[in-house]
Amino acid sequence: MSGKGYGFATRSVHVGNEIDRHSGAIRSPITMANSYALPYDPSELNWSSAEGSIYTRNGGANQRQLQEKLASLEGGEDCVVLASGMAAISGTFFTFLKAGDHVVFGDNTYIGAYRLLNELLPQKYGVETTMVDSSDLEALKAAMRPNTRLVHIETPGNPTLKITDIRAVVKIAHGAGALISLDNTFASPFLTRPPELGVDLTIESLTKYVNGHGDAMGGAVIGKKALIDRIRADAMVNQGGTISPFNAWLISRGAATFPLRMRQHCDSALKMAEFLVRQPSVRFVAYPGLESHPGHSIAKSQMGGGFGGVLSFGLHADHDAHNRFVSNLKLIISAVSLGHDESLIAFLGEDDERMHLFPKEFKGGFFRMSVGIEDAEDVIDDVRQALERTGLPTDGPR
Ligand SMILES: *Cc1c(COP(=O)(O)O)cnc(C)c1O
């Protein structure tokens, strides 16, 4: 079903799902096959084509169903789904950049994007790059050059939760004749639909909120068909970043409940942020849903329905006490990733290699927490009891 005229939750359930013609099952089956039957005379087929069914690296049934769902949810014309969020990011860069091109990128991009733009592309492929504070629009404007081909930003940024004004950056990029790519993983299409704001290439790590169950990796790029077709050819068919049919199916399955889960993530994360700011042992809380967050009003203007499920915070405590606090948690799990059903926390320490780029309060060491869809009271009580057991003061029992 095309989804036209239906609301977001309805499209999350129905778009991309089909009644199976062979069995009559009302759920699309998982098509685990590398190859598809060739026509009577296949000699004129384009073996690198991503149209039709030839070979699973050129695209498969489950991947196409997920692409249809995501293009609809994100509000874009077309979508390509790849093996991971990083496959989507690298696929975008390697498709649109060549030696001699220039890229302007935000100083709060995901570590993998930072590596590609700060090290790999300039050092090995002759691509010039400039990193700027993407919340400083004058700096961004000043960084643009005649050969600037791409502006890459991420908002809210991982792990600082820095907010960038999407509409303003679109204007600057397009004014200079550059494309803009945006990593929308933290907001997800539930909160922000960048194609509607003019973004050319919207990137999602499906590993996070869209799948939501922490059991499959995937990535997507959404945009105009002419741009997405190029990523499909370069990053998928020729570079081989194809997603497995099983993972595409799992992510489609997870996506059916995606809006329900996002409401809970946003609601619980805001409650957690409000709890944390009240604790005398908490040094700072970075969450765009707090009015005290420097990006709050811009976040409000481009995120509808909440501010996401991730926050960062620091404690008035030494290095060892941070680790003891984590070991005292009973429910929240110490692990990387985010957007899973379970709550996760990671101690990112005092000297993460990008610390010089982070706001100064992060320098004392910090946690990134992904608030899950458990009962908010249980997750908050877990933090409270762990602070107490670590000997750190709280505002008292619930
Ligand atoms: C996790 C993440 C990625 C990378 O996605 P993978 O699926 O792990 O490759 C990219 N951007 C952001 C903001 C992320 O949180």
The ligand as a MOL file (V3000), in Angstrom:
LIG
                    3D

  0  0  0     0  0            999 V3000
M  V30 BEGIN CTAB
M  V30 COUNTS 15 15 0 0 0
M  V30 BEGIN ATOM
M  V30 1 C 25.0460 4.4650 15.6370 0
M  V30 2 C 25.1040 5.6700 14.8270 0
M  V30 3 C 25.6090 5.6380 13.5250 0
M  V30 4 C 26.1960 4.3900 12.9100 0
M  V30 5 O 25.2470 3.4230 12.7080 0
M  V30 6 P 25.6120 1.8440 12.6330 0
M  V30 7 O 24.3270 1.2140 12.2920 0
M  V30 8 O 26.1730 1.4910 13.9720 0
M  V30 9 O 26.6540 1.7160 11.5670 0
M  V30 10 C 25.6180 6.8090 12.8000 0
M  V30 11 N 25.1510 7.9510 13.3260 0
M  V30 12 C 24.6630 8.0280 14.5690 0
M  V30 13 C 24.1740 9.3300 15.0790 0
M  V30 14 C 24.6270 6.8990 15.3660 0
M  V30 15 O 24.1630 6.9850 16.6230 0
M  V30 END ATOM
M  V30 BEGIN BOND
M  V30 1 1 1 2
M  V30 2 1 2 3
M  V30 3 2 2 14
M  V30 4 1 3 4
M  V30 5 2 3 10
M  V30 6 1 4 5
M  V30 7 1 5 6
M  V30 8 2 6 7
M  V30 9 1 6 8
M  V30 10 1 6 9
M  V30 11 1 10 11
M  V30 12 2 11 12
M  V30 13 1 12 13
M  V30 14 1 12 14
M  V30 15 1 14 15
M  V30 END BOND
M  V30 END CTAB
M  END
